């Protein structure tokens, strides 16, 4: 298993965990857990561009506030089969 993390502040990481850009994480992750604060900077940060770049079948788990995700873009990505599809 490869674990990647994206942080807003500097992080030296730990063995087996790599820092990566959010685009890279969406493009390569099979499972993605979002755990971020809802702020002016993060509101709607997960949108159509990231969903289009996502690895097909991405399973997205948001344990944060719903405002981080553009809900219309999320629904469109699910309907299109870009994320959440088990095929």
C-alpha positions in Angstrom: 0.0 0.0 0.0 1.2 3.5 -0.9 0.1 6.3 1.4 0.2 9.9 0.2 -0.6 13.1 2.1 -1.2 16.7 1.0 -0.8 19.3 3.7 -0.9 23.1 3.7 2.0 23.3 6.1 5.5 21.8 5.7 5.8 18.2 6.7 8.8 15.9 6.8 6.8 12.8 6.6 7.3 9.4 8.0 8.6 6.2 6.6 6.2 4.9 4.0 4.2 8.1 3.7 4.9 10.5 0.8 3.9 14.2 0.5 2.2 14.8 -2.8 0.2 17.4 -4.7 -3.6 17.1 -4.6 -3.7 16.6 -8.4 -1.3 13.7 -8.1 -3.3 12.2 -5.2 -6.5 12.3 -7.2 -4.9 10.8 -10.3 -3.3 7.9 -8.5 -5.5 7.0 -5.4 -7.9 4.1 -5.2 -9.2 5.4 -1.9 -9.1 9.0 -0.8 -10.0 10.3 2.7 -10.5 14.1 3.0 -9.8 15.5 6.5 -9.5 19.3 6.3 -10.9 22.3 8.0 -13.6 24.3 6.2 -12.1 27.8 5.6 -12.4 30.5 3.0 -9.3 28.9 1.3 -10.7 25.3 1.4 -14.4 25.9 0.6 -15.2 24.1 -2.7 -11.6 23.0 -3.2 -12.6 19.6 -4.4 -14.3 20.3 -7.7 -14.9 19.3 -11.3 -11.2 19.6 -12.3 -10.0 17.2 -9.6 -12.9 14.8 -10.4 -12.0 14.7 -14.1 -8.3 14.0 -13.1 -9.3 11.3 -10.7 -8.3 7.7 -11.2 -11.3 5.8 -12.6 -13.3 4.2 -9.8 -11.9 6.4 -7.0 -13.6 5.9 -3.7 -13.9 9.2 -1.9 -14.5 9.5 1.8 -15.1 13.0 3.3 -14.8 13.1 7.1 -14.7 16.9 7.0 -17.4 19.5 6.3 -19.4 19.1 3.2 -18.5 22.6 2.0 -15.0 21.3 0.9 -16.6 19.5 -2.0 -18.5 21.1 -4.9 -21.6 19.0 -4.6 -22.8 19.5 -8.2 -19.4 18.4 -9.5 -19.5 15.3 -7.2 -22.9 14.2 -8.5 -21.7 14.7 -12.1 -18.6 12.6 -11.5 -20.7 9.8 -9.9 -23.2 9.9 -12.7 -20.4 9.8 -15.3 -18.8 6.8 -13.6 -15.6 8.8 -13.0 -15.6 8.0 -9.3 -17.2 5.4 -7.1 -17.7 2.9 -9.8 -16.6 -0.6 -9.0 -16.2 -1.5 -12.7 
